[in-house]
Each structure stands twice: as C-alpha cells, then as structure tokens.
C-alpha cells in the first residue's frame, strides 16, 4: 500500500491513522496560511509518496468569543486557517489531479456553516465561507473527469476543540465520535457524495431553516440550548 501523506497532524496522530489503514505515513511540511509563494502553499515533491490524489482539508481553529470580546488577530487567524487555507492547499494540489484526471478534494466543515450560534462568530463565519468555497468548487469540477469534491458537515464532535460546549439535551443530540466522522467521510468519498450532514437529523434542521420564520428559529435555539451552548466553552483555540 502506498504511503499516506499527512498535513498538520502530530506524529502520534499520523502513526495511529496510518497504522489503522495498514499504511505507512509520511509527514509533509505545508504552510496553509502563508502567502510567501504564489498560492500561499506549494505542492510538496516527495518520491516516497508520489502523486497526491486525495486532499482532506481538516485544519481549523476556533476563538470561542463574541464579536466585541474577540481579539482582532484571533479573528484573522480563524479566517486564514479555516477559509483561506483551503484556497491555498486546493490550488497547490488540484492542478496535478486535473492533469491525471484522478483526484478528490474533501472539506471537513461543520453544521455551523449553515446554522450559526452565538459565541463562535469567527468559526461560524469562516465555515460558512468554506462551505461556499466548496459549493462553487464542486460545481466547477462537473466537467472535469475523474476529479470530484466532498463537503462534510458534522454536528458537535467529541474532541478537545469544542471542549466545554453544552447543549440542553445531550442524550438527544450526543456529540459525534471522531471515528464515526472519519468512517462516514471515507464512505462519502468512495460513493462520490458531494454533501454529507452528520448525523442525518441535521437535514431536518436545514429544512426547518428554509420554511420557518426567524422568530420561530430563535425560539428553537433558546429551547435546545444552542443559544447559550458556548457559555461554558473552554476548548483549544
């Protein structure tokens, strides 16, 4: 099996993921936020890896504060990493995929891209931008044989990133396990699925947003606890 390249993961994470797939990991140094080169990032050349035909954009940060309490530099960092980073990595790796007529761009986004909450204005804004980026990219690849894109919009996932976040009914809306998100993402790529919401009940949320008035949506936010879920946030920024 070919080596598995990883970007922005610790050595332990690389070994764990690659080992679980029966593959060998090869770390590649890519700067997703810089603009020192034409596209902010250059596709690494590594004989051990060969051509990279699957790009998973998973890097993200969250500030976890209201607009008025947010630090300007932290707000900029969220946009650079969560949104612009996807521009740079995609522009770096997509040309070779198009040349080979073989490739897949994957964006690990968030359901907050479609339904924002207070206390995470930087994150919600950047994820909404990333969603629009992927929506436009996916349509742009329709006439590109062999190259596709998948956007994954998971609910709250049980990681350190959103540690402390609390909803009113955790038994009804439990946080997703990272392993579940990873498995469903792989399945979506294999099935060439353009959009995946996790869990499936998030599709109901999208339908409600399209038919209910704003006042009703606000009451749903208050009742479910999403209106105040970031008050206990102490995650990793």
N, C-alpha and C positions, 0 to 999 in steps of 0.2 A: 504494500500500500504506500502511496506517495506521502511525503512528509506533510504535516499540517501547519501552515503559517499562522501566527497569531500576532495581533497588534493590540497594544495597551492592556496586556494581561500580565499578572505576576508569573514567575517561573512555576510556582505550585499549581496555579490555575492551568497553565499550559500543559503540564505533565498529567494532571487529572483528566482534562478533557481529551487530550490526545490518547492517553492510555485507555480510556473508556471506549474509544473508537478503534483501538488496535492500530493506531498510527503513531508516527514519530513527529514531535513538534519541533519547529524551527522558528525561533523568535526573529522578527524583522523590525528594525527601527524606522518608524514612520511618525512624522510630526503632523497631527491633524489640524493644528490651529495656526501654524506659522504661514507666513506669506513671503518667505525668503526666496522661493523659487516660483516659476511661472504659475503653478497651480496650487501653491501652498504645500505641496507634497509631491514626491516623486515615487513612481512605482519602483520598488527595490528590485535589483537584479541579483538573483541567488540561484546558482546552478543546482543546489540541493533541493530546491522547491520546484523550479520550472515555472510554467505559466500559471498564474493565479486566476482561476475562473469562477470562484465564488467569493464575494466580498460581503462580510457581515459588519455593518456599521452599528456598533453597540455602545460605543463610548458616550457617556453623558454625565453631567453634574447637575446638582440642584442646590439652590441657595436657601430656599425654605423660609422666606420672609415676605412681608407685604412690600408694596412698591415704596412707600415712604421710609420703611426701615431698611431698605436694601442698599448695599454698598455698590457704587457705580461700577467698580472694577469687577465685582462678582457678577453683576448683571451682564456685563460684556463677555465675561468668561463663559457664561451659560450659552449665549448666542454663538460664540466662536466654536465651542466644543460640540454642542447639541445640534446646531444647524450648519454653520459654515464648514465644520469638519467633514460633513458628508459631501459637500461640494468638492472639497479638495481630494478626498480619498476616491470618490467616484471618477473624477476627472483623471486621476492618476491611473486607475486600473481598467476603466471602461474601454479605452481605445484598443487595447490588446484583445479584450473579449470580442469586440466588434470585428476585429481582424480575423480572429479564429472562428467567428460565428458560434461561439460557445461561452456562455457566462451567465451569472446570476448576481444581481445586487439585492442585498437583504438589509432592511432597516428595522431594527428593534426599537420601536417607538413606544407610545403609551396611549391608553384610552383618554388621558388628559389632553391629548391633541384635539379631541372632539368635544370634550366636556370639561372645561376648566374649573378649578377650585380656588378659593382664597388661600393666601399664604404660600403659593408656589407660582407666582406670576411670571417669574423668569423661566421656570421649567415649562409651564403650560404654553407660553408664547413661543418658545424655541421648538417645542414638539409640534405645535400647530404649523409652524414654518416648515419643519422637516416633513410633515405629512404632505403639505402642498408640493414640496420639492419632489417627493416620491411619486405623488399622483401625476405630476407633469412628466417626470422621467418615465414612468410606466407607459403612459400614452405615447411618449416619444419613441419607445422601443418597439411599438407594434409592428413596424415594417423592418425590424432588424432581426433576421432569422437567427435562432439559436441563443438569443440574449433576452433575459426576462428580469423582472423585479418583483419582490415580495415585501409588503409592509405588514409588520406585526404590531397590533395594538393591545397589549396586555393590561389587565387591571393591576392593582397593587400587588407587587411581587415581594416575597419574603426574603429581602436582602438588607444589608446594613444601610443602603442608600436612603430608604424611607423609614428608618427605624423610629419608632415612637408615633408614627401616624396611626390614628384610631378612627374607625367608623362605628356607628351606633349598633349595628347588627353584625358582628364579626362572624357569627355562625352561619348567617345567611350569605354574607359576602366575605369568605375567608381569603386571605392572601394566597396568591398562586405560588407553587413551589418552582424554583428556578429550573429544576429538571423537567417539569411539565412544560414550561415555556420553551425550553430548548428542544424537547422532543416534538412538540407541535410545530415549531418553526421548521425543523428538518422535514417533517411531513408536508408542510405547505410548499417548501421548495421542491420536493420530489414531485408534488402534484401540480407544480407551476401555478400556485394560487396567488393571485395578486394582492389580496387583502385578507388578513386573519385577525379577528377580535377574540380575546380570551378573558373570561370564559364566554361561552356562546350567548349568555344572558346580556352581555354588553350590546348585542344587536338590538335588544329591546330599548335600551337607553337611546340609541341613535334614532329609532322610530319615534319615541316619545318627544325627543327634541324637535322633530320635524312637524309635529302635529299639535303639541300643547303650547299655550300662551306662556310668556315669560313668567308671569306671576305664579302659575302652576309649577313650573320648573323650580322656581325659588323655594316653594314650599317643600318640594321633594328633596332638595338639597338640605333644608333645615331638618326635615324628618329623618332622613337617612344618616345625618351626622357629617356629611361631606362638607358642610358649611364651616365646621369647626375642626375637621379632622387633622389639620396641620398645627393646631394649637399646642399639641404635645410632641411635635416633630423634634427630633434630635439626631437626625441621620447624618450620613457622611456627605460633606459638600465636595 
